[in-house]
Amino acid sequence: MFSRCLRLSTVISIRIPKKLKKELDELKDMVDWKKEIINFLEERVKMYKKIKVLNEIHHILENHPFVPENYGSRSVREDRDSN
């Protein structure tokens, strides 16, 4: 997936504290920060997409009419008794 991002890529830019930048630089020989950040963002996007779907489902259920407790068993019993 990472290689695919290289072909169709865009640039984003953020400001970070100087202290953090210094710490990143100290670890640049051990860590591929670009890859780490891309992986992090991909995982966050997946997570927030799931949250979005769950929120949409919650909204649909909130607006759905209420079904009284025991409605199903009561309906089956009434249907059975009517025959």
TIVEXFI-91396 format. One record per residue (C-alpha): residue in one letter; x, y, z. Coordinates in steps of 0.25 Angstrom, whole numbers, plus 5000, padded with zeros to 4 digits. Layout:
<sites>
AXYZ/...
</sites>
This chain:
<sites>
M500050005000/F501250095003/S501750084989/R500450124983/C500450254991/L501750294985/R501150294971/L499850374974/S500350464985/T500150604990/V500850685001/I500250725014/S501050815024/I500950835039/R501650915050/I502250835061/P502950885074/K504450895072/K504750805083/L503950695076/K504650725063/K505950705069/E505550575075/L505050525062/D506450565056/E507150485066/L506450365063/K506350375047/D507450265046/M506550175053/V505150215048/D504550245034/W503650355039/K502950375026/K502550225026/E502150235040/I501250355038/I500650295026/N500350175033/F499750245045/L498850335036/E498350215028/E497950145041/R497350275047/V496550285034/K496050145035/M495650165050/Y494850295047/K494150235035/K493650125044/I493250225055/K492550305044/V491750185039/L491350145054/N490850295056/E490050285043/I489450145048/H489150205062/H488450325055/I487650235047/L487250155059/E486950275067/N485950315057/H485350175055/P483950155061/F483950085075/V483549935075/P482849905088/E483549795097/N482949655094/Y482349705081/G482849585073/S482449475083/R481049545085/S480849555070/V481149405068/R480249365079/E479049455074/D479249395060/R479349255065/D478149275074/S477349325062/N477449195054/
</sites>
